[in-house]
Each structure stands twice: as structure tokens, then as C-alpha cells.
Amino acid sequence: MALPTSLCLRQLRAIQTAASANHATGARATPAFNTSVKALQESVKLGRSEELSNRQLFARLQADPKTVERLDMLRLGSEKPGRFERKKWFRYQEPNVRLPHVAFFAGAQAATSFPKETLPEVGIVGRSNVGKSTLINQLCGSAAARVSDKPGLTQQLNFYTADNDFHLVDMPGYGFAFAKEEAQKHWLPLIEAYVRERKTLRRVLVLLDARHGIKANDREFLALLDRTHTKYQLVLTKCDLVHRIDLAKRHLLVSQEVEKSRNCIPRVMLVSARHEAGLNELRKEILHTCSLGQKYLGLHRKKESIAQTEYLEQLKIYKDTARAKRRRQ
């Protein structure tokens, strides 16, 4: 899977040399986020004379086996069909988590139109066409947000109330959109005013396309959140469009890139709105963020522990059976 930038290692060394020179002369510090190429180069062991393309670097990157097993359990990421496709006769029966009833209650095209700060708020934002509205609807189990094939449908801050317990805030998508340039220029100051001034904002969920990871527009927006000292968390969407091994690699790279940010929650979430995978994990994260875990998750932890234990027992039987078959062959 090709990565968004295309720098060879020779160019990368030149960038690193320039960065060192800037540091030595007291120039402005480099951003907290590394480029994908740099993260790859740090993760892949290369010989002195080796120069590999981004695709080759990504192919050589080793995925964390525990992450792959977790993705397999939650059915995140696609499997390559064919003769050697893994077919299990058991599934992890994940206990369902539901958010309170969510309904639209306010829209704001200017900071003066923001509703009063009464409840904890969680903002949701991402590049245009990252699947934001679809994810909100799947999270809430309703059609609260309008969905369109055209990027940039959301052109204001939309506030949704969750049974008067907390607010979800749908922000306009940044990057490419089918909207007038003047409108797009207005969105960023509006979002900046919101994240800078909103005292009830607990966290911003930044959605990233799992096929691409952190792109240039994402880095600019994450830099804005860092400047305003806003707590945020990254969520990889459209995970059903990425092979499971590649998804584990992408998760590793994104996790490494955000390690240096003080404002980013280190846990990178993964979801597939199409297959409704990973949504329970994200719902739990939102409830805990709003200090509602005790109210809504009551016996959930116990149910989850029982379900995971049953799954792991079935997985062990499956692996033992597979080993016995190989020995007989």
C-alpha cells in the first residue's frame, strides 16, 4: 500500500541534516509529528547502502502480533480471500454498548451562536470525505447527521445532545470539499474559536482514513490543536478497506507519530462504520471521557471479561486443532 509522500532515503537524510542545522542555530523547532517516511525509516532496519521506496519500506515493516490478534478478535480490517483464508467456526460475541438517544439541537456558523456551556462536549472532526457523518450515525444508532457522497456537506458546527448527559459536536471537514473557497476559509477560524474558548470541551476526536494515515492537512490541524492545548484523540476510519496486517502496520506508524504530542491521547482507535466494528470501543471511550462510565457501563466490564475469556478458550482449541492437523499431514 503506497504512502502519501514519496521521498527516498537520500532526501530524508538531507531533511534530517537541515533540521539538525536549524536546531544548532536556534531556529524554530520542528513540529511534533514526524513524516510517515521518517517514522518508517526509524521502524525498519536497513543496511547502510539500502535505498527503498515507501512501498518497500511499508512491506518490510513488522506488525505487532498482539495488535493483529486484537484486530482479528474485533473483526477489524479485511482478510485476503483465497485458498489459505482463515475460516473460524467461532466469533467473539462482543457485549453491545449504546449511547443515550442523540438528537440535533443547535447549529452555529459564528462563535456568537454557540449554545451555552452546560454539558461536557466531545467534538468530531476530520478531512472531508473521511466518513464523519456516517460514523456519527452508526455511533448513535440513528440518522441524526446528514450523509452525502459530496465532501464538505457539513458547513457549520452542529451540536447534538445525548439525553441531556453530554453533547456531540460535528465540525466541518477540512481539506478538499465541494464548497466555496470563502466558506472553507471561514470554517477554520470558527473551529479554532470553538476549541480555544469552549470550557466544556473534553476531547476532540480526529478522524483519519486508515488507508492513508496522517496526511499534510491532518498535520496542520493537529498543530492547531496543539497550539490551543486541546486534548484530542485519533480515530482510524474505513478499516474494512485495509488488509488486517496492513492495518496493524498503519496503527503502529500513527501511534509512533503522536507519541511526542502532550495533548494527544496515546490510544489510537480503529473503526469500520460499514461493518460496525470497533464502535463499542469508541462508545466506551466517549462515555468515560464525559465521566459517564459508571452510569452507562455498569455490568459491561464483567460481561466483556466473560466474552473475551470464552473467545480465547475457543481460539486456543482452534490453534491446537490446527497444529494437530499439520502434524498428521
C-alpha positions as MATLAB code, in Angstrom:
seq = 'MALPTSLCLRQLRAIQTAASANHATGARATPAFNTSVKALQESVKLGRSEELSNRQLFARLQADPKTVERLDMLRLGSEKPGRFERKKWFRYQEPNVRLPHVAFFAGAQAATSFPKETLPEVGIVGRSNVGKSTLINQLCGSAAARVSDKPGLTQQLNFYTADNDFHLVDMPGYGFAFAKEEAQKHWLPLIEAYVRERKTLRRVLVLLDARHGIKANDREFLALLDRTHTKYQLVLTKCDLVHRIDLAKRHLLVSQEVEKSRNCIPRVMLVSARHEAGLNELRKEILHTCSLGQKYLGLHRKKESIAQTEYLEQLKIYKDTARAKRRRQ';
ca = [
       0.000    0.000    0.000;
       1.605    3.249   -1.153;
       2.093    6.014    1.375;
       1.143    9.634    0.669;
       4.647   11.063    0.357;
       7.411    9.900   -1.945;
      10.821   10.703   -0.534;
      13.794    8.437   -0.906;
      16.170    7.903    1.984;
      18.752   10.221    0.465;
      16.222   13.069    0.575;
      15.263   12.035    4.096;
      18.881   12.317    5.295;
      19.056   15.794    3.759;
      15.952   16.828    5.685;
      17.401   15.436    8.920;
      20.693   17.280    8.317;
      18.827   20.531    7.721;
      16.773   20.019   10.878;
      19.955   19.459   12.912;
      21.457   22.638   11.462;
      18.329   24.621   12.357;
      18.480   23.287   15.912;
      22.129   24.231   16.237;
      21.449   27.798   15.062;
      18.448   28.216   17.345;
      15.905   28.128   14.521;
      12.242   27.331   15.116;
      11.660   23.784   16.432;
      10.303   21.131   14.078;
       6.656   20.036   14.517;
       5.853   17.238   16.960;
       4.697   14.960   14.138;
       7.200   13.057   12.024;
       6.594   12.391    8.370;
       5.381    8.898    7.526;
       8.671    8.252    5.755;
      10.706    9.185    8.809;
       8.541    7.000   11.032;
       9.021    4.134    8.584;
      12.768    4.653    8.389;
      13.012    4.611   12.183;
      10.951    1.403   12.378;
      12.614   -0.601    9.591;
      16.190   -1.803    9.932;
      18.116   -1.057    6.746;
      21.617   -1.765    5.568;
      23.963    1.168    5.026;
      23.667    1.103    1.247;
      19.969    0.235    1.027;
      17.537    2.699   -0.522;
      13.941    1.504   -0.609;
      10.706    3.044   -1.844;
       7.851    3.832    0.547;
       6.008    0.726   -0.629;
       9.066   -1.455    0.059;
       9.596    0.153    3.468;
       5.957   -0.448    4.403;
       6.148   -4.083    3.210;
       9.226   -4.672    5.371;
       7.665   -3.122    8.481;
       6.803   -5.751   11.105;
       3.273   -5.626   12.510;
       2.763   -6.210   16.236;
       1.313   -9.764   16.606;
      -0.785   -8.698   19.612;
      -2.344   -5.895   17.576;
      -3.144   -8.325   14.749;
      -4.808  -10.711   17.221;
      -6.847   -7.857   18.675;
      -7.966   -6.762   15.193;
      -8.855  -10.370   14.401;
     -10.985  -10.621   17.539;
     -12.877   -7.378   16.805;
     -13.089   -8.226   13.082;
     -11.301   -5.025   12.086;
      -9.503   -4.976    8.749;
     -10.184   -7.183    5.748;
      -8.866  -10.682    5.071;
      -7.376  -11.641    1.744;
      -9.751  -14.150    0.119;
      -8.343  -17.311   -1.356;
      -7.192  -20.803   -0.656;
      -5.417  -20.034    2.604;
      -8.081  -17.758    4.044;
      -8.565  -18.381    7.746;
     -12.078  -19.693    8.422;
     -13.084  -19.828   12.081;
     -16.111  -21.641   13.410;
     -16.402  -19.231   16.354;
     -16.765  -15.477   16.777;
     -16.161  -13.023   19.594;
     -19.612  -12.064   20.852;
     -18.830   -8.515   21.916;
     -21.250   -7.053   24.502;
     -23.056   -4.141   22.909;
     -22.666   -0.577   24.215;
     -25.309    2.032   23.491;
     -25.132    5.781   23.779;
     -28.093    7.757   25.118;
     -30.595    8.953   22.499;
     -28.859   11.573   20.340;
     -30.733   14.420   18.638;
     -29.719   17.654   16.866;
     -30.421   20.777   18.889;
     -28.249   23.657   17.602;
     -26.115   24.845   14.699;
     -23.519   27.624   14.731;
     -21.896   29.487   11.845;
     -20.326   32.055   14.170;
     -18.802   31.960   17.647;
     -21.615   34.187   18.929;
     -24.093   31.407   18.040;
     -22.507   28.737   20.227;
     -25.031   27.363   22.760;
     -24.444   27.823   26.467;
     -21.770   25.681   28.099;
     -23.865   23.343   30.203;
     -22.718   19.753   29.495;
     -19.427   18.019   28.683;
     -18.747   18.028   24.945;
     -16.880   15.742   22.529;
     -16.008   17.212   19.133;
     -15.676   15.127   15.967;
     -13.633   16.395   13.017;
     -11.646   15.099   10.063;
     -10.735   15.621    6.443;
     -13.632   15.910    4.009;
     -14.930   12.510    2.911;
     -13.365   10.654    5.851;
     -16.782    9.229    6.768;
     -17.590   11.562    9.654;
     -21.389   11.784    9.287;
     -21.719    8.043    8.648;
     -19.690    7.287   11.766;
     -21.793    9.647   13.908;
     -24.984    7.929   12.742;
     -23.580    4.454   13.444;
     -22.300    5.535   16.861;
     -25.687    6.963   17.803;
     -27.783    4.254   16.162;
     -29.842    6.883   14.348;
     -29.862    9.181   11.316;
     -29.014   12.290   13.327;
     -26.347   13.527   10.881;
     -26.927   14.113    7.163;
     -24.856   11.861    4.896;
     -23.759   12.748    1.358;
     -21.378   11.458   -1.302;
     -20.205   15.050   -1.713;
     -17.360   16.001    0.677;
     -17.966   19.147    2.700;
     -21.704   18.842    3.361;
     -21.261   19.986    6.983;
     -20.749   23.757    6.773;
     -21.305   24.749   10.395;
     -20.787   23.393   13.900;
     -23.680   21.025   14.610;
     -24.465   20.320   18.253;
     -26.198   17.073   19.218;
     -27.489   16.382   22.704;
     -27.267   12.858   24.150;
     -30.227   12.659   26.504;
     -29.009   15.785   28.317;
     -25.908   13.906   29.520;
     -23.346   15.230   27.035;
     -23.050   16.902   23.635;
     -21.518   15.607   20.415;
     -20.242   18.407   18.167;
     -19.913   17.736   14.431;
     -17.353   20.134   12.912;
     -16.874   20.996    9.212;
     -14.378   18.792    7.388;
     -11.066   20.387    6.474;
      -9.241   19.750    3.199;
     -10.930   19.069   -0.141;
     -14.665   19.854   -0.238;
     -17.407   20.834   -2.701;
     -17.905   24.238   -1.124;
     -16.956   27.791   -1.988;
     -13.405   28.766   -1.056;
     -14.715   31.667    1.045;
     -16.811   29.251    3.118;
     -13.858   26.923    3.669;
     -11.696   29.839    4.847;
     -14.433   30.694    7.347;
     -14.566   27.176    8.827;
     -11.048   27.065   10.263;
     -11.345   30.289   12.337;
     -14.746   29.041   13.530;
     -13.267   25.714   14.645;
     -10.275   27.469   16.220;
     -12.581   29.789   18.169;
     -14.537   26.786   19.394;
     -11.566   24.685   20.577;
      -9.828   27.731   22.072;
     -12.775   29.174   24.009;
     -15.009   26.194   24.868;
     -14.525   25.327   28.538;
     -16.826   22.277   28.436;
     -14.917   20.632   25.566;
     -13.450   17.412   26.973;
     -11.876   15.990   23.823;
     -11.742   16.250   20.027;
     -11.878   13.012   18.037;
      -9.826   13.490   14.854;
     -10.838   11.003   12.167;
      -8.175    9.673    9.782;
      -8.628    7.451    6.742;
      -6.941    4.138    7.632;
      -5.724    3.785    4.041;
      -3.577    6.917    4.279;
      -2.801    7.654    7.930;
      -1.766   11.217    8.815;
      -1.677   13.465    5.739;
      -0.462   17.057    5.327;
      -3.875   18.619    6.080;
      -4.184   16.444    9.176;
      -0.799   17.616   10.453;
      -1.802   21.250   10.029;
      -4.994   20.681   12.003;
      -3.214   18.680   14.725;
      -0.724   21.545   15.040;
      -3.700   23.878   15.637;
      -4.985   21.606   18.417;
      -1.517   21.538   19.977;
      -1.260   25.342   19.828;
      -4.599   25.703   21.610;
      -3.681   22.980   24.155;
      -6.766   20.972   23.202;
      -6.998   17.322   24.225;
      -7.598   15.125   21.197;
      -7.580   11.506   20.103;
      -7.046    9.907   16.690;
      -9.574    7.504   15.167;
      -8.764    5.441   12.064;
     -11.899    5.031    9.918;
     -12.750    2.827    6.914;
     -10.749   -0.032    8.424;
     -12.715   -2.547    6.346;
     -10.880   -1.239    3.247;
      -7.428   -2.173    4.583;
      -5.986   -5.667    4.944;
      -5.626   -6.687    8.576;
      -1.807   -6.902    8.548;
      -1.504   -3.541    6.791;
      -3.977   -2.031    9.256;
      -1.803   -3.188   12.162;
       1.207   -1.552   10.481;
      -0.722    1.677    9.916;
      -1.830    1.682   13.548;
       1.804    1.248   14.620;
       3.020    4.164   12.475;
       0.253    6.535   13.581;
       0.819    5.599   17.243;
       4.540    6.335   16.876;
       3.869    9.696   15.230;
       1.682   11.002   18.071;
       3.961    9.925   20.922;
       5.643   13.338   21.102;
       2.419   15.334   21.452;
       1.447   16.201   25.025;
      -2.156   16.910   24.036;
      -2.862   13.703   22.113;
      -4.373   10.723   23.933;
      -1.892    7.906   23.094;
      -4.574    5.278   22.383;
      -5.383    5.277   18.641;
      -8.909    3.959   17.990;
      -9.935    1.874   14.943;
     -13.449    1.626   13.499;
     -15.390    0.425   10.487;
     -18.791    2.107   10.250;
     -19.734   -0.183    7.356;
     -19.206   -3.379    9.373;
     -19.962   -1.733   12.751;
     -16.624   -2.960   14.065;
     -14.787   -1.080   16.805;
     -17.821    1.116   17.518;
     -18.370   -0.293   21.015;
     -14.787    0.590   21.951;
     -15.313    4.153   20.710;
     -18.643    4.477   22.538;
     -16.967    3.395   25.770;
     -14.197    5.943   25.197;
     -16.752    8.738   24.742;
     -18.703    7.758   27.879;
     -15.543    7.573   30.006;
     -14.378   10.926   28.591;
     -17.635   12.504   29.766;
     -17.377   10.776   33.187;
     -20.437    8.634   32.427;
     -18.823    5.210   32.545;
     -20.324    4.298   35.908;
     -23.802    5.370   34.789;
     -23.947    3.566   31.445;
     -21.380    0.773   31.619;
     -22.471   -0.830   34.920;
     -22.073   -4.578   34.326;
     -20.447   -4.160   30.917;
     -16.894   -4.821   32.120;
     -17.926   -8.134   33.672;
     -19.824   -9.195   30.516;
     -16.861   -8.194   28.377;
     -14.436  -10.183   30.532;
     -16.615  -13.311   30.259;
     -16.977  -12.916   26.470;
     -13.223  -12.440   25.990;
     -12.425  -15.471   28.159;
     -14.786  -17.650   26.090;
     -13.278  -16.337   22.867;
      -9.696  -17.002   23.998;
     -10.624  -20.543   25.064;
     -12.161  -21.220   21.637;
      -9.114  -19.666   19.968;
      -6.785  -21.995   21.898;
      -8.829  -25.041   20.836;
      -8.741  -23.789   17.238;
      -4.943  -23.374   17.290;
      -4.359  -26.755   18.963;
      -6.582  -28.448   16.366;
      -4.732  -26.710   13.524;
      -1.345  -27.854   14.929;
      -2.588  -31.439   15.266;
      -3.734  -31.412   11.621;
      -0.349  -30.148   10.451;
       1.440  -32.888   12.398;
      -0.737  -35.584   10.823;
      -0.002  -34.236    7.373;
];
